[in-house]
Amino acid sequence: MRFSALKILTEGLTGNRGWGAHWRDPEPAEEYDIIIIGGGGHGLSTAYYLAKEYGLKKIAVLEKGHIGSGNIGRNTTIIRANYFLPGNSEFYSHSLKLWEGLETDLNYNVMHSQRGQIGLFHSDGQRDAAIRRANSVRNQGDDAELLSVDQLRKMLPYLDYDQGRFPIYGGLLQRRAGTARHDAVAWGYARGADQRGVDLIQNCEVIGIDVRGGVVQGVQTSRGAIRAKKVGIVVAGRSSQVAAMAGMRLPIESHVLQAFVTEGLKPCINHVISFGMGHFYISQSDKGGLVFGGDLDMYASYAARGNLPMVEHVAEAGMTLMPMIGKARMLRSWGGIMDMTPDGSPIIDKTHIEGLYLNAGWCYGGFKAVPASGNCFAHLMATDTAHASAQGFRLDRFRTGRGLMDEEGTGAQHNLH
Ligand SMILES: Cc1cc2nc3c(=O)[nH]c(=O)nc-3n(C[C@H](O)[C@H](O)[C@H](O)COP(=O)(O)OP(=O)(O)OC[C@H]3O[C@@H](n4cnc5c(N)ncnc54)[C@H](O)[C@@H]3O)c2cc1C
């Protein structure tokens, strides 16, 4: 089944009886060439590119819940390619290019909207950092523009520009940045993988990883044992738990991140906006809700729900930046489990166990990475060599100190990833 304007018209005129299921519901086979553990955005995109670009056939994605039940369906959907650090910047640049062709590639409307992202700055020092970031982003071939306060006042008239503590000095705009409908991304990749023969097996929890003589043999699941030549761990917030099944201890902590949405309003916020001095960022969904978030709850947890002090903290930051938000009623809040690495950058690498691969450490920024992560992880699993855009995401950087140690004062470039 292909989506097209003609198909929509025909179905509309004939009672919408010709739409099929987006993917099959197969029973697990006894053996696969490749098993992907985790049916989130990264697992599904990995399976899709393995089948599409490398022509591999016997692939299964094992998901303990249903497709889209993890962070892929819980995030605030911001997509951008304005990372500063070499290693990260080329990877996110690769990802944004894949986003730009994704709907055509998947034949699926993921509601990709390049509405632009604006990072505000509030001091001379922050302006210098923004200029430096803009230069680096432009050098790698992506777009970045500095906006003056006068330009911002015209574009975002509802911000509080002159308040005493954090006056707005300007903003850094990336026009190609924006948002997409998160669960449509999961559904689009799932459908594309299924069409290429990948078995998507839902309600199938991996409870053990079989290793013999240093070589992976397969997995134990809630639906029985499944043999496999290669296994990829792609379980985001559950990475440490699943890796522990193969005796590995990862440099990852799982933390809660919350998000919030208001009642539906008429269109009023046309961009993604990030406050430079507080934990607050916002965009407006196509249904009209203001979607916003802040920082981690800051304690390790596997509970996908948050605490009230962080709700208050984010609401305060929102009121500081745009007092008009106080008139909107908040409808819902929710949480997701973030796989945080010490340097804020991800891992796409082989492990010391032959045939066992790891894709993890996406922190709070893995939605924008979904296309490139799957693309690069598929490359690694199919060819056993790192993709050119993901050379720095090595697991051993935390042991050797080489690579991307850049956040929280652990390396030379503090907080610039
Ligand atoms: C509130 C919030 C806001 C965010 N905002 C943004 C944003 O604006 N932009 C951005 O780029 N990123 C954002 N993120 C981060 C982004 O959502 C994640 O980094 C990304 O979705 C993680 O990858 P994933 O989609 O594969 O994860 P998931 O969807 O969590 O996929 C992992 C899957 O593995 C499955 N699984 C776990 N254990 C097992 C097991 N034992 N057996 C089988 N299956 C298993 C889980 O059920 C899950 O479905 C946000 C996250 C949250 C929570």
The ligand as a Gaussian input file, in Angstrom:
#p B3LYP/6-31G(d) Opt

LIG

0 1
 C       10.189000      14.642000      27.677000
 C       11.214000      14.395000      26.613000
 C       11.502000      15.378000      25.703000
 C       12.455000      15.151000      24.693000
 N       12.637000      16.106000      23.751000
 C       13.486000      15.880000      22.721000
 C       13.590000      16.843000      21.677000
 O       12.882000      17.854000      21.668000
 N       14.479000      16.598000      20.676000
 C       15.265000      15.492000      20.666000
 O       16.080000      15.373000      19.757000
 N       15.148000      14.540000      21.628000
 C       14.279000      14.701000      22.648000
 N       14.122000      13.746000      23.626000
 C       14.992000      12.554000      23.599000
 C       14.487000      11.445000      22.680000
 O       13.115000      11.228000      22.850000
 C       15.260000      10.155000      22.984000
 O       16.651000      10.411000      23.025000
 C       15.020000       9.068000      21.934000
 O       13.651000       8.934000      21.646000
 C       15.583000       7.752000      22.440000
 O       15.652000       6.777000      21.431000
 P       14.445000       5.790000      21.050000
 O       13.408000       6.535000      20.302000
 O       15.009000       4.633000      20.349000
 O       13.905000       5.384000      22.499000
 P       12.620000       4.574000      22.939000
 O       11.424000       4.978000      22.179000
 O       12.557000       4.679000      24.436000
 O       12.980000       3.093000      22.482000
 C       13.576000       2.092000      23.283000
 C       12.639000       0.895000      23.258000
 O       13.278000      -0.223000      23.863000
 C       12.280000      -0.985000      24.475000
 N       12.889000      -1.890000      25.438000
 C       13.503000      -1.574000      26.601000
 N       13.940000      -2.677000      27.221000
 C       13.613000      -3.722000      26.412000
 C       13.778000      -5.136000      26.528000
 N       14.385000      -5.689000      27.585000
 N       13.292000      -5.909000      25.523000
 C       12.659000      -5.366000      24.438000
 N       12.467000      -4.039000      24.315000
 C       12.937000      -3.231000      25.285000
 C       11.369000       0.064000      25.128000
 O       10.093000      -0.448000      25.436000
 C       11.355000       1.149000      24.054000
 O       10.227000       1.050000      23.201000
 C       13.171000      13.927000      24.645000
 C       12.863000      12.926000      25.559000
 C       11.875000      13.143000      26.528000
 C       11.519000      12.054000      27.491000

